[in-house]
Amino acid sequence: MALSFFRKRSVDAGEQQLQDEVRALYLEDSVPWVVGYSGGKDSTATLQIVWRAIAGLDPPQRHKTIHVISTDTLVENPIVVSWVNRSLEAMNEQAAQQDMPVCSHRLTPELRDSYWVNLIGRGYPAPRHKFRWCTERLKIKPSNRFIRDTVRESGEAIVVLGTRKGESAVRARSMARQEKDRVRDGLSPNANLPNSLIYSPIEEWSNDDVWTYLMQTPNPWGYENRDLLTMYQGASADGECPLVVDTTTPSCGDSRFGCWVCTLVDEDKSMQAMIRNDQDKDWMEPLLDLRNELDPKREDRESRDFRRMSGLVQLYYRKVEKDSTDREQALIPGPYIQEKREYWLRRLLEAQTAVRSLGPAIVRDIQLVSPAELEEIRRIWVFEKHEIEDSLPRIFEEATGVPYAGPMQLEEQGLFGVEEVRLLKEVCGGDRLQYELLRELINTEQQFRTKMSRRGIFAALEKAVKRHFYVDQDDALDMAKRRKRDLDRAAEHSLGLHTPDAASQPSGRTEDTR
């Protein structure tokens, strides 16, 4: 258990010690500061210390900007989103009134990186530990982009974080390694962002120290810290999501300040606690139900394509049975199939509709998925995945009861109408791969028809044929196995380890014919 920072000193004396340290670092140079703020207890305590320290300087000495950045992944807990956004607004208002060099920024992922664009649009499976695609896109890139821009403008930046050694043994070891490489007192190099240094003023604090400080020290931007305590009370976990600048940061799905869709933990204990301990939070149940349904452990293989995103098929070895040592070759599952992606869109819109009708005023206009994300999902479905049915407007209206606000048809792209799609399916006689092939060939030709040059059309058509070359999934698995055997034999021949015989001669169709 971490020793208390205030064990041998009062809260006032402990804060005074840190304020002196903060002021000394602040006045030492002209390097701008970037403070990571999630709205949780650790980042709030850190920002309070910095704010109160700089407020103790004469206005002419407050010579460099302190940027406060908060990353909104767009899938944050709605209660926390409201809290953080109002807090950021209050900071800017109070900074102007107090003549403080503080400027808050709400950061979001780029549209192409958003959670729903990737899961529903491209078909990425819900994140798991072996495929944690969300952290880089939703957290690391937005914060690192801001820090890099700051470094580009000023040549250097000091990143102030609320990380503590007492959070975990892993965190303590990581911070201890950083201490060894310190170039200045209190400042550690940032291995992931050149020309930036990390400062952690509360690194020696325990969990109790944080709450003691927050409860005994007024919030300088006018927020009530006791309200923050109320948000934590009754939760199964007491953590928060720090500013994430690399992939070593653990999942924060167990914390109050994590993503409501997080599937990197077994269960969302925080949201469960909110619903269990506060009857006014029953409106969050649709979110919890959707999150639990996204859980990879509940995923069925039929929901994933047998081809990778590129259209290729690849093998891996899996256990025949759970407790067996026997293994068999299987195809690496790819993205969600069209029907599953349409299902997730419908479930998301239904959850949004339910929250709006059941929730308090602060969530009456909540957007679990934004109009921009919907249009990007629609574009990916129609123009990248060649799903000419253009089903998003129909699903939106069926799930929400409201007509889709975007263009109802993409007629300028020459999409098929409902009758044409029906006829095409009828011609294919229920053969899904044949239907997808013809659909993609037709859509590819129509896309090139509107271009000034048709260069590249043959390569695009050939790619479509290769992607849908198989009779079915079993045929694809059989072909992948034969191809692997051929490659293994070729490798053996090159090493002089293989003697050809009649049984080793290739027979039937091979992937070379593609």
N, C-alpha and C positions, 0 to 999 in steps of 0.2 A: 504493500500500500504506500502511495506517495506521501511523503512528509508534507505537512502544511507549510506554505510559504509564510503564513502569519503566526507560526508557532511561537516565535521569539520576538514578535513585534506586533504592534496594533495595525489595524487596517489602514489608518491614516499614515502611520510611519512607513508601512510597506508600499502604499501608493506613492508617497513622497519619494521614496527611493527609486521607484520605476519612472516617475515623472522626471526626475533629474537625469536619468539615463536617456529617456526619450528626447528631452530637450537638447542634451549634449550631441546626440546623433543627428538631430534635425538641424542644428546650427552649424554642423561641421562642414557641410558642403551644399551644393545647389541641386543635388539629385532628387527628383520627385519621388514621392511615396505612393505606393498602391496598397491599400488595405483590403484584404479579403473579408467580406461580410455576408453571412448566410442568414442572419437574424437570430441565430441560436445563442446560447449563453457564452460560449468561448469567444466567438467573434464579437459579441456585444461588449464583453469585458475588455477585450483588446482595443476596440475602437474607443471606448470610454476613456481608457488610460491615455491613449494618444491625443484625443480631443482635449481632455482636461489639462494635459501637459502643455500643449501648444497654446491653449487659452491663457495660460499663465505667462506667456511672453508678451512683450509690448507689440502692438500692431505692426510697426516697421520690421520687427524681427520675424514675422510670419511670412517669410519671403518665398516659400515654394509650396506648390499645390500638393494637397493630400487627396488622392483619388480613392474613393470608396467604391469597390466593384462588387456586385452581387449577381451571380449567374442563375438565371431562371431557365431551367431546362424545358419549360413549357409543359412538363408533366409533374410539376411539384404539387404537394398537398395544397388544396385550395385555401385552407385556413392560413397556412404559412405564407402563401403567395400574397394574400391580402395584408397580412402583418408586415411582411418585408417591404412591399411596395409603399405602404403608408409610412413606414419608417424612413425609407429613402427620400420621400417627399419632405418629411419633417426635417431631415438633415439639411437639405438644400435651403429650406426656409430659415432654419436657425443659423446656418452658416452665414447667410446674408445679414441677419439681424445682429449676430455677434462678431461680425467682421473676421470670420474664420476662413482659412484657405482650403476649405473642404468642398469637394464636388462629388456627388454620388452618381453612379452609373448602373443601370440595369442591363445586363448582357444576356443575349439569347443566341441559340444556335442559328446558323444560316439555314435557310429553307431546305436545302438539299440534305442537311444533316439532322433534321428534326426526327423525333422518335416515330411519329406516325407515318411520315413520308417513307421512312425506311422499312417499318414493319408492315404497314398496309399497302404502301405504294410499291416498293421493290420486293417485298415478301421476305425480308430478313426474319428468321425465327426469333421469338422472344429471347432476350439476352440470357446467357448462362455463363458459368465460370470458364468454360472452354471457348466461348465465343462472346466475349464481353464487348460488343461493338458499340454500346451506348456511351460509355464513359468518355472515350476519345471525342466523339462527335458532340455530345451534349454539354460536357463540363470542361474538358481540357482545352479544346480549340477556342471557345469564346474567351476564356480568361487569358490564355496564352497570346491570343491575337491582340488583346488590349495591352498586355504587358509589352509585347514586341513593338506595337505602335508607339508606346511611351518611350521605349528604349531608342527607337528610330528618331524620335523628335529630340530627345534629351541626351542620348548617348549612353545612359545608364538608368537604372531604376532600383529602388529598394522595395521589396514586397514584404508587407507586414502581415503575419499570419497568427491565428489564435491556436496554433498547435501546442500540445502539452505532452511532456514525457509521461505523465500519469494516465494518459488515455489508454495505453496498452504497452505490453512489453515490446512489440514490434515497433511501435512509434518511438519508444525510448531508445532502442538500438539505432534506429534510423537517425534520430536527432543527435545521438552521441557521435555517429560517424561524421555528421555535418560539422559538429563542433571542432573536430580535429583539423578541418580544412579552413577554419575561419581566417579571413584576411584582415578583419578589423574586429574590435571588441563587439560582440553581440551580433555580428553579421557573417552569415555563412554563404558560400557560393551556391548558385542555383545550377545544378548540373544540366537541367533541361532547357534553361533559357539563358544564353550567354549575355554578359553585361548586366545581369540582375543579381541582387543579393537578397537573402532572406533574413528577416528579423522577427523573432518570436518572443515578445516581451513577457508572456505569462508561461513560458516553457517549464518553469519549476513549480507551477501551481498545482494543487490537488483539485479534485472536483468540488470539495467543500469550500476551498478558497474562492473559487469562482462565484459560488452562490453567496458566500459571506460578503464579498466585495459588492456584488450587484444589489444585495438587499440593504447595504449600509451606505451606498454612494448614489447620489442622484444622477439620473441619466441626463447628459448635457444637451441632447437635442430634443428633450421634452417628452420622451416616451417613458411609460411607467414600467419599471423592471418587474414589479409584482405581477403584472399581466403576463410577462414572459414566464414567470414561475408557474402561473396557472396553466399555461400551455403545456408545460412539462409534467405537471402533477398527474399521477394516475397512469403515466405511460409505462410500458414494459421496459423501454430502453431510454437512456438518458443522454444519448449522443446527439451529434449534429453533423451535417455535411460541411467539411471545411472547404476552402478554396482548393479545387483540384487542379494541379498543374502537371501531374504525371500519372502513369498507370499503377504505381505502387500504392496509391491511396485505396484503402479497402472500401467495399460497398457500404453505402450509408442507408440501405433499405430498412434497417432496423430502427432508424432514428426518426424523431419527430420532423426533422428537416431534410427528408429524403424524397425521392420520387414515388408517387402513389402507384406507379406501374412496376416498381422494382421486382424483378424475378430472380435476383442474385442472392436472395435470402429465402429461407424455407417458408416464412410467412411474414406478413406485414403486422408486426406486433403493435406498432405505434397507432396505425389506423384502427386496429381492433380495439385498442384501449380507448381511443377517442369515442368510438361508438358505444362501448360497454359502459364507460364512466360518465357519459353525458347524453341524456336522451335527446337533446337538441341536435345531436350529430347523426341521427338515424339516416339523414339524407345522404350520408357518405357510403351507405351500404352498396348501392349500385357500383361505386368505384371499387370497393373491396371485392365484390363478386367478379367484376371484370378482371381485376388483377389476379385473383385466384384461378380464373379460367385460363389466363395466359401462362400459368406456371408450366414450365417445360416438362415436368413430371407427368402432367396430364395430357401431353401431346400424343396424338396418334400418327403413325407413319403415313397414313393415307392423306394427311393434311399437307405433306411436303412433296414437292416434285422429286422424281428420281434423278433429274438432271441438275447440275450445278447452275449458278446464275449465268455462266458463260455458255451453257448448253452442253458442256461435256459431261461424261459420266466417269466416276472414279470409284475405286474399290477401297474398302477397309476391312479389317478382321473384327468380328464381334463374337461374343460368347453365344453358344447355342442355347444355353440356359443360364439363369442368373448365377447359380452356384457351381456351374460346370467349368472345367478347364478347356473343354473342346471349343474350337473356334471355327467360324465359317466366313466365307467372303460375302460381303454385302455392298450395296451401292451407298456411297455417302449421300445422305439426303440433302436436297437443295432448298430453294425458297418455298414459301407457302404457295400452294396452287391457287388458281383464280377463285375457286369457290370459297376457299378458306379466307382469302384476303377480303372478299366481299362480305363474308360472315363477320370478320373483325370490324369492318367499317360499320356494319349495321349495329353490332353490339355497342360500339363506341358512341354512336349517335343516339342510341336508345338510352345509354347511361347519361349522356349530356341532357337529354330531354327530361329524364327522371330527376336529376339533380336540380335542374332549373325549376321544376314544379314543386319539389319537396323542400328545397333548401331555403335558407334565410335570404334577406335582401342582397347580401354581398355576393351571392352566387346565382342570382336570378338571370344574369346575362353571361354566365360563365361559358367560355369556349374551350372545351376539352380538345377540340381540333379546330384550327382557325380556317377562315375562308381561303387564305393563301395556301395552306397545307392541302385542303381539299382539291384545289385546282391543280396543284403539283401532283397529287396522287392520281387525279384524273388524266393528266398529261402522260404520266408514266404508263398507266394502264393502256391508254389508246395508242400512243406513238412509240413507246419502247417495248411494250409487251404485245402490241398489236391486237388488243382486245377491243375489236371494233363494235362490240355491243354497247360501249359507252354507258355502263350500268350505274355509274355513280349518281347522276341526277335522280334516277328512279329510286335507288336505295335511300338517298337522302330524304326524299319526300315521304316514302313509306315509313321510315324510322322516326321522323320528326313531325309529320303532318303538315309541313310547310314546304311550298315549292322551292326548288333549288334556285339560289340567287344568281348563279353564274349562267353563262350561255347554255341554253337547253340542248343545242346541237352544235356540233363542230362541222357544219355543212361545207365550209370553205375547204376542209380537208378531204371532202369526198367520201365521208363515212357511209357505210351501209345503213339503211333503215331497218326497222324491226322485221319487215317482211323478207327483205333480202337475207338477213341473218338466219331467219327460219328456214328459208329455202336451202341455204348453204348447209345447215345442219342436217336437213332432210336428205340431201344428196350424199352426205358422208355416212348416212345410215348408223349413227351412234358411235362411230370410230373417232374417239377424242383426238388422237394424234393426227389423224388425217384432216379433221376439221381445223385444228390449230395450224397445220401446215398451209392449207389453202387460204385460211384467214390471214396468215402472216405474209404469204406471197402477194395476195391482192393488196393488202395495206401497204406493203413495201413499194409496190409499183405505183400506187396512188401518191405516196409521199414523194417519190422521185419525179412524178409528173409535174409537180408545182415548182421544181427547182430549175434554175437557169441551165445547169449542166446535169446530165444523167450519169456522170462518171461515178463509178462505185456501185451501180445497181446490180451488176452481175455478182459481185462479191457478196452483197447483201442477200441476194436470192440464194446463192450457194450456202451461205451460213444458215438460212432458214431451212433448207433441205437437210443439212447435216444435223440440225437440232431435232428434227422430227423424223429422222431416218428409221427409227425402230418400230417394230410391230407393236410392242408393248414393253412394260418394265422388265419382264422376264427375259425378253429378247435382248434388251440393253444390258442386263446383268450377264447373260451368256456371252455376248460380244466382248464385254469388258474383261471377262475371265480369259477368253481366247487371246485377246490382245496382250494381256499380261503374260500368258504362257509363251507367246511368240517373242515378247521382249526378253523374258527370262532365258529362253533358248538361244536367242541372239547373243546375249551376254555370256552364256556358257561357251558358245562356239568361239567367241572372241578370245576366251581364256583357254581354249583347247580342252574343255572339260566335258564336252558333250559329243556322243556318237549318234549320228542320225539313224533312225530306223523307221520302219513303215508307220508305226504308231505315232511318230512325232511329226509326220508330214501334215501341213495345213490342209484342212478340208472345210468345205462350205464357205460361207460369207465371212469376210474379215473386215475390220475397220478401214483397211486400206481402200476399200471400194467407196468410201465416203469422200 
